[in-house]
Amino acid sequence: MELQSVNQIYHIHKRSRVKRWFLFIFLGGIIVLFLPWTQNIKVQGNVSTLYQEQRPQQLNSPIPGRIIKWYVKNGDYVKKGDTLLQLSEVKEDYLDPLLVKRTEQQVEAKKGVRDYYEAKVGTTNSQLQALNSARDLKLSQLKVKISQLNNKLAGEEAELEAAKNELRMASDQYERQKKMYDEGLVSLTQFQQRSVSYQNALAKKTATENKLAQTRQEIVNVSIEQNATIQDYNEKLSKTEGDRFQSMGQIEGSDGDIAKLENQVANYRARQGLYFVIASQDGQVVQINKAGIGEILKDGESIATIVPDKVDYAVEIYIKPVDLPLVKEGQRVMCIFDGFPAIVFSGWPNSSYGTFAGKVIAIENNISANGMFKALVIQDKNEKQWPPKIKMGTGVQGIAILNDVPIWYELWRNINGFPPDYYEVKTEKSAKDEKSKK
């Protein structure tokens, strides 16, 4: 009896279709080899932003201080200008609660000192004017006296000349009278009278010479007094001028001290405004580093991080140096974000699901610490929008789109280890140029 199970399991009596299937598969493989394949470069990266102010901002302590009150907790959303925490002073130089008021009092005291020195300068100017007037008056008096003495000297010189003439006449008369007396022509009495006249003329000449010498000495004394007056008033004026310059120097020094104290007042007021740490922008407060009340913060110490609400997202991708010549600005990149499911056909990007298009806007010329070159990719506004739930730091897998080639060419390239084809990206400007040429 023939077993039915054998006939059901082993189809030895049926006609084989292996050749037909083989032929179909072979022809299908040949057809597939001529299908288009999009060359690409696979890269890794993460979500970032184009603008520095939209990156997570570290919140630092502007001054050293002690935390006395918290106004937020981890995860809270804040607006720009909201108070996050309150600090108190820990430095002994700023512990005085009336520090600003006392410093302002020092400023007013310095201003008073400056006003006193300005008044002293005014008084010194009056003294200088008085001394100059007194010197001019004294010198005028001495000049008048010298002029009078010069006139007196001229008169005495004329008187001396007259005395000399009279003496010469008396001397001639005396000589003639003596000769006549010796010859006996005149009496002794007449001779004695003529001798007395001669002696009187001689005495008159001597007296006149003495008066002339005294007048000349008075002129010299007045000249000496004039020089002494000039020297004395110059010393007084120099001393007064020195006091004036000293007062002016004190005024300038007071102005410098006032400016310094006013600067301190401004700094103290600004420091008091730093006791309340405020949010630098809208966002979420995360990574608070201090536990609670009473902890001491150092100058510039990190307190927390604020993640901005509104971000213009971009993707930072890292390109191997060997692939760098293949990537240009404006090149299309398909992005796959972590946490968002995707079905990817790397050779047929248009058939992939869950990918988001972007374009390269910048490539850094400096190599990064990981040995690769960083490029920035932004959203392509002409295609599907990026998911709104992506966050800063999210991992990204990128596929940089290159040339369209047949599958057989791509297989042949990979078997031989050749790189993808180099090509130039057509920007909007180059496309317009081509249209204008046509």
PLY file of the C-alpha trace (Angstrom):
ply
format ascii 1.0
element vertex 438
property float x
property float y
property float z
element edge 437
property int vertex1
property int vertex2
end_header
0.00 0.00 0.00
1.43 3.38 -1.04
1.90 5.85 1.79
0.21 9.23 1.23
2.65 10.98 3.55
5.58 10.16 1.27
3.83 11.79 -1.68
3.00 14.83 0.39
6.55 15.33 1.70
8.70 14.35 -1.24
7.52 15.93 -4.51
9.65 13.70 -6.64
6.90 13.31 -9.24
6.24 17.04 -9.63
7.86 19.23 -12.28
10.78 21.39 -10.92
10.59 25.22 -11.27
14.08 25.99 -9.96
15.36 27.13 -13.36
12.46 29.55 -13.75
13.00 31.07 -10.31
16.71 31.29 -10.88
16.12 33.08 -14.17
13.69 35.51 -12.52
16.10 36.20 -9.67
19.03 36.68 -12.05
17.13 39.09 -14.26
15.85 40.92 -11.20
19.40 41.26 -9.86
20.54 42.63 -13.22
17.73 45.19 -13.17
18.48 46.14 -9.55
22.13 46.80 -10.45
20.99 49.58 -12.77
18.71 51.23 -10.20
19.87 54.65 -8.91
21.73 54.77 -5.61
22.47 57.94 -3.64
25.99 58.05 -2.30
26.27 59.38 1.27
28.51 59.89 4.26
27.32 58.84 7.70
28.22 61.20 10.54
27.43 61.57 14.23
26.55 64.71 16.13
24.23 66.37 18.62
21.61 69.08 18.77
22.94 72.57 19.49
22.11 76.14 18.46
23.54 78.81 16.23
23.58 81.57 18.84
25.62 81.65 22.02
22.88 83.35 24.03
20.52 80.44 23.25
22.85 77.81 24.73
22.43 76.66 28.34
23.71 79.55 30.45
25.70 78.89 33.59
24.57 81.13 36.45
27.53 82.32 38.54
27.75 84.21 41.79
28.68 87.85 41.04
30.17 88.37 44.53
31.25 86.16 47.42
28.41 85.81 49.89
26.15 83.66 52.05
22.84 82.31 50.75
19.98 83.57 52.92
16.96 82.76 50.73
16.04 80.69 47.66
13.20 81.76 45.37
13.34 78.82 42.90
13.95 75.09 42.82
15.22 72.64 40.23
12.98 72.49 37.16
11.24 75.85 37.69
10.63 78.04 34.67
11.66 81.67 35.13
11.42 84.91 33.19
14.27 87.27 32.53
14.81 89.44 35.61
13.16 87.03 38.09
14.94 86.76 41.45
16.56 83.36 42.00
18.23 83.76 45.38
19.36 86.36 47.90
22.90 86.74 49.25
24.40 88.52 52.24
27.91 89.89 52.73
30.75 87.85 54.17
33.63 90.29 53.65
34.36 92.56 56.60
34.96 95.54 54.29
31.25 95.59 53.35
29.51 94.53 56.57
28.62 98.09 57.65
24.90 98.60 56.82
25.50 102.37 56.49
28.56 101.94 54.27
27.16 103.97 51.38
25.94 106.78 53.63
29.25 107.05 55.48
31.18 107.09 52.22
28.91 109.84 50.94
29.73 111.80 54.12
33.42 111.40 53.31
32.69 112.76 49.84
30.96 115.81 51.31
33.86 116.35 53.75
36.35 116.22 50.90
34.23 118.69 48.95
34.28 121.01 51.98
38.08 120.78 52.16
38.25 121.57 48.46
35.99 124.61 48.94
38.25 125.86 51.76
41.31 125.56 49.59
39.51 127.33 46.76
38.71 130.18 49.18
42.36 130.20 50.24
43.40 130.47 46.61
41.08 133.45 46.24
42.60 135.08 49.34
46.09 134.38 48.04
45.20 136.04 44.75
44.10 139.13 46.70
47.37 139.07 48.66
49.30 138.87 45.42
47.44 141.88 44.05
48.06 143.81 47.29
51.77 142.96 47.28
52.12 143.96 43.64
50.38 147.27 44.35
52.54 147.92 47.43
55.70 147.08 45.49
54.74 149.37 42.64
53.92 152.19 45.10
57.18 151.76 47.00
59.21 151.65 43.81
57.40 154.76 42.56
58.32 156.58 45.79
61.95 155.55 45.46
62.01 156.59 41.81
60.64 160.04 42.81
63.27 160.29 45.56
66.03 159.33 43.15
64.73 161.92 40.70
64.77 164.56 43.44
68.30 163.59 44.43
69.39 163.74 40.81
67.98 167.27 40.57
69.72 168.17 43.83
72.90 166.65 42.48
72.66 168.75 39.33
72.21 171.91 41.44
75.12 171.04 43.69
77.30 170.29 40.66
76.45 173.78 39.33
77.16 175.26 42.77
80.48 173.43 42.84
81.37 174.81 39.44
80.56 178.32 40.69
82.65 177.70 43.81
85.54 176.56 41.63
85.27 179.67 39.49
85.11 181.85 42.60
88.12 180.01 44.04
90.13 180.57 40.85
89.25 184.26 40.94
90.12 184.51 44.64
93.34 182.63 44.04
94.36 185.02 41.22
93.49 188.02 43.36
95.43 186.54 46.28
98.50 185.98 44.14
98.40 189.52 42.74
97.78 190.99 46.19
100.69 189.03 47.63
102.99 190.23 44.82
101.87 193.78 45.38
102.36 193.39 49.13
105.85 192.07 48.58
106.59 195.14 46.42
105.08 197.41 49.09
102.28 198.65 46.97
99.48 197.55 49.36
99.20 197.45 53.07
99.22 194.34 55.24
95.59 194.87 56.07
94.58 194.78 52.44
96.68 191.64 51.89
95.07 189.93 54.90
91.60 190.80 53.64
92.39 189.26 50.25
93.83 186.17 52.01
90.61 185.76 54.01
88.57 186.00 50.81
90.73 183.28 49.27
90.30 181.03 52.33
86.53 181.56 52.29
86.35 180.61 48.59
88.42 177.51 49.26
86.20 176.52 52.19
83.08 177.12 50.11
84.44 174.84 47.37
85.25 172.12 49.91
81.82 172.39 51.49
80.17 172.20 48.10
82.20 169.10 47.20
81.16 167.47 50.50
77.50 168.21 49.79
77.88 166.79 46.28
79.49 163.61 47.64
76.73 163.28 50.24
74.06 163.63 47.58
75.73 161.03 45.42
75.89 158.71 48.44
72.18 159.26 49.06
71.46 158.34 45.44
73.48 155.13 45.88
71.63 154.39 49.14
68.24 154.95 47.49
69.27 152.66 44.60
70.31 150.02 47.12
67.00 150.49 48.92
65.19 150.13 45.59
66.96 146.83 44.86
66.31 145.64 48.42
62.62 146.55 48.03
62.42 144.60 44.78
64.16 141.61 46.40
61.96 141.77 49.49
58.73 141.97 47.51
59.91 139.23 45.15
60.44 136.95 48.16
57.00 137.82 49.54
55.38 137.30 46.14
57.21 134.00 45.63
56.14 132.76 49.05
52.54 133.83 48.45
52.61 132.29 44.96
53.98 129.08 46.49
51.11 129.04 48.98
48.72 129.58 46.06
50.16 126.68 44.08
50.13 124.51 47.18
46.46 125.30 47.68
45.76 124.56 44.02
47.58 121.25 44.41
45.41 120.48 47.43
42.34 121.29 45.32
43.47 118.89 42.60
44.25 116.25 45.21
40.82 116.78 46.75
39.21 116.40 43.31
41.06 113.10 42.89
39.98 111.91 46.35
36.40 113.00 45.65
36.37 111.10 42.35
37.80 108.03 44.10
35.22 108.19 46.88
32.38 108.75 44.41
33.63 105.70 42.53
33.52 103.74 45.77
29.97 104.95 46.41
28.92 103.82 42.94
30.64 100.47 43.46
28.98 99.98 46.85
25.57 100.75 45.38
26.18 98.41 42.48
27.35 95.74 44.92
24.17 96.09 46.93
22.26 95.43 43.70
24.16 92.14 43.35
22.78 90.72 46.59
19.81 89.45 44.58
20.83 87.02 41.82
18.42 87.35 38.90
17.73 85.27 35.81
19.65 86.38 32.74
16.96 85.12 30.31
13.76 83.12 30.03
14.20 79.40 30.61
14.27 76.48 32.99
16.49 76.36 36.07
18.43 73.08 36.29
21.54 71.71 37.99
21.37 73.81 41.16
24.72 73.18 42.85
24.03 74.54 46.35
21.89 72.72 48.85
20.28 75.40 50.94
20.43 78.30 53.36
23.72 79.46 54.87
26.11 78.05 52.27
29.01 80.26 51.26
29.54 81.15 47.61
32.85 82.20 46.15
33.23 84.94 43.60
32.28 83.52 40.18
31.21 80.13 41.59
28.59 78.24 39.59
25.12 78.28 41.16
22.85 76.72 38.54
22.18 76.47 34.82
19.37 78.12 32.85
18.19 76.34 29.71
16.54 78.88 27.36
12.95 78.39 26.25
13.26 79.69 22.71
16.07 78.13 20.72
16.93 78.21 17.03
18.13 74.64 16.86
21.06 73.48 14.78
22.98 70.23 14.58
26.69 69.90 15.17
28.07 67.02 13.11
31.63 65.71 13.11
33.26 64.77 9.81
36.28 62.55 9.36
39.24 64.30 7.71
39.10 61.84 4.79
35.48 62.87 4.08
36.02 66.60 4.60
36.61 67.45 0.89
33.21 65.91 0.05
31.22 68.24 2.33
30.47 71.80 1.24
28.32 74.66 2.54
24.74 74.30 1.34
24.97 70.50 1.14
21.87 68.48 2.07
22.02 66.34 5.22
19.34 63.92 6.46
19.13 63.94 10.27
17.89 61.14 12.54
17.21 62.37 16.08
17.55 60.06 19.08
14.15 59.20 20.51
12.32 59.64 17.21
11.74 56.33 15.32
13.00 56.19 11.77
13.17 53.70 8.91
16.25 54.53 6.86
17.23 53.49 3.35
20.61 55.17 3.11
20.74 54.81 -0.69
17.17 56.08 -1.19
16.79 59.03 1.19
13.44 60.03 -0.32
12.05 56.61 0.64
13.22 56.85 4.25
10.79 57.56 7.07
11.52 59.57 10.24
14.40 61.55 8.79
14.54 65.34 8.72
16.29 67.44 6.10
18.90 70.06 6.83
21.70 71.89 5.06
25.29 72.69 5.99
25.89 76.39 6.69
29.42 76.35 8.13
32.43 74.06 8.41
35.13 74.79 10.96
38.67 74.87 9.63
40.15 73.80 12.95
40.13 70.14 13.95
38.25 69.28 17.14
39.56 67.40 20.16
38.02 64.16 18.83
40.16 64.34 15.67
37.27 65.37 13.40
36.04 68.58 11.81
32.83 70.13 13.08
30.10 71.40 10.76
26.83 73.17 11.54
23.55 72.03 9.98
20.32 74.02 10.14
16.76 73.11 9.25
15.77 73.21 5.59
12.69 75.42 5.65
11.49 74.10 2.31
10.99 70.60 3.71
9.41 68.92 6.73
9.89 70.82 9.98
12.16 69.37 12.65
10.33 67.86 15.64
9.49 70.53 18.23
10.32 68.24 21.17
14.03 67.93 20.49
16.27 69.23 23.25
19.78 70.61 23.49
22.37 67.83 23.51
20.13 65.22 21.84
22.17 62.75 19.80
21.89 62.94 16.02
22.88 60.60 13.23
23.47 62.42 9.98
23.57 61.24 6.37
25.28 63.69 4.05
23.78 63.26 0.58
26.22 63.00 -2.34
25.85 61.95 -6.00
23.22 59.65 -7.53
24.97 56.62 -9.14
23.89 53.12 -10.28
23.97 50.35 -7.69
26.56 48.39 -9.73
28.88 51.42 -9.60
28.47 51.73 -5.84
29.21 47.99 -5.39
32.24 48.27 -7.63
33.43 51.38 -5.68
33.10 49.66 -2.31
34.80 46.46 -3.55
37.78 48.50 -4.75
37.79 50.78 -1.67
37.33 53.98 -3.69
35.89 57.09 -1.94
32.52 58.56 -2.96
32.47 60.84 -5.97
33.51 64.44 -5.37
30.99 66.96 -6.54
30.15 70.65 -6.21
26.99 71.88 -4.51
24.89 74.20 -6.67
23.92 77.18 -4.58
21.08 79.57 -5.36
23.55 82.11 -6.73
25.16 79.66 -9.15
21.71 78.48 -10.30
20.71 82.07 -11.09
23.95 82.58 -12.99
23.25 79.50 -15.12
19.72 80.71 -15.90
21.04 84.12 -16.91
23.56 82.49 -19.25
20.81 80.46 -20.89
0 1
1 2
2 3
3 4
4 5
5 6
6 7
7 8
8 9
9 10
10 11
11 12
12 13
13 14
14 15
15 16
16 17
17 18
18 19
19 20
20 21
21 22
22 23
23 24
24 25
25 26
26 27
27 28
28 29
29 30
30 31
31 32
32 33
33 34
34 35
35 36
36 37
37 38
38 39
39 40
40 41
41 42
42 43
43 44
44 45
45 46
46 47
47 48
48 49
49 50
50 51
51 52
52 53
53 54
54 55
55 56
56 57
57 58
58 59
59 60
60 61
61 62
62 63
63 64
64 65
65 66
66 67
67 68
68 69
69 70
70 71
71 72
72 73
73 74
74 75
75 76
76 77
77 78
78 79
79 80
80 81
81 82
82 83
83 84
84 85
85 86
86 87
87 88
88 89
89 90
90 91
91 92
92 93
93 94
94 95
95 96
96 97
97 98
98 99
99 100
100 101
101 102
102 103
103 104
104 105
105 106
106 107
107 108
108 109
109 110
110 111
111 112
112 113
113 114
114 115
115 116
116 117
117 118
118 119
119 120
120 121
121 122
122 123
123 124
124 125
125 126
126 127
127 128
128 129
129 130
130 131
131 132
132 133
133 134
134 135
135 136
136 137
137 138
138 139
139 140
140 141
141 142
142 143
143 144
144 145
145 146
146 147
147 148
148 149
149 150
150 151
151 152
152 153
153 154
154 155
155 156
156 157
157 158
158 159
159 160
160 161
161 162
162 163
163 164
164 165
165 166
166 167
167 168
168 169
169 170
170 171
171 172
172 173
173 174
174 175
175 176
176 177
177 178
178 179
179 180
180 181
181 182
182 183
183 184
184 185
185 186
186 187
187 188
188 189
189 190
190 191
191 192
192 193
193 194
194 195
195 196
196 197
197 198
198 199
199 200
200 201
201 202
202 203
203 204
204 205
205 206
206 207
207 208
208 209
209 210
210 211
211 212
212 213
213 214
214 215
215 216
216 217
217 218
218 219
219 220
220 221
221 222
222 223
223 224
224 225
225 226
226 227
227 228
228 229
229 230
230 231
231 232
232 233
233 234
234 235
235 236
236 237
237 238
238 239
239 240
240 241
241 242
242 243
243 244
244 245
245 246
246 247
247 248
248 249
249 250
250 251
251 252
252 253
253 254
254 255
255 256
256 257
257 258
258 259
259 260
260 261
261 262
262 263
263 264
264 265
265 266
266 267
267 268
268 269
269 270
270 271
271 272
272 273
273 274
274 275
275 276
276 277
277 278
278 279
279 280
280 281
281 282
282 283
283 284
284 285
285 286
286 287
287 288
288 289
289 290
290 291
291 292
292 293
293 294
294 295
295 296
296 297
297 298
298 299
299 300
300 301
301 302
302 303
303 304
304 305
305 306
306 307
307 308
308 309
309 310
310 311
311 312
312 313
313 314
314 315
315 316
316 317
317 318
318 319
319 320
320 321
321 322
322 323
323 324
324 325
325 326
326 327
327 328
328 329
329 330
330 331
331 332
332 333
333 334
334 335
335 336
336 337
337 338
338 339
339 340
340 341
341 342
342 343
343 344
344 345
345 346
346 347
347 348
348 349
349 350
350 351
351 352
352 353
353 354
354 355
355 356
356 357
357 358
358 359
359 360
360 361
361 362
362 363
363 364
364 365
365 366
366 367
367 368
368 369
369 370
370 371
371 372
372 373
373 374
374 375
375 376
376 377
377 378
378 379
379 380
380 381
381 382
382 383
383 384
384 385
385 386
386 387
387 388
388 389
389 390
390 391
391 392
392 393
393 394
394 395
395 396
396 397
397 398
398 399
399 400
400 401
401 402
402 403
403 404
404 405
405 406
406 407
407 408
408 409
409 410
410 411
411 412
412 413
413 414
414 415
415 416
416 417
417 418
418 419
419 420
420 421
421 422
422 423
423 424
424 425
425 426
426 427
427 428
428 429
429 430
430 431
431 432
432 433
433 434
434 435
435 436
436 437
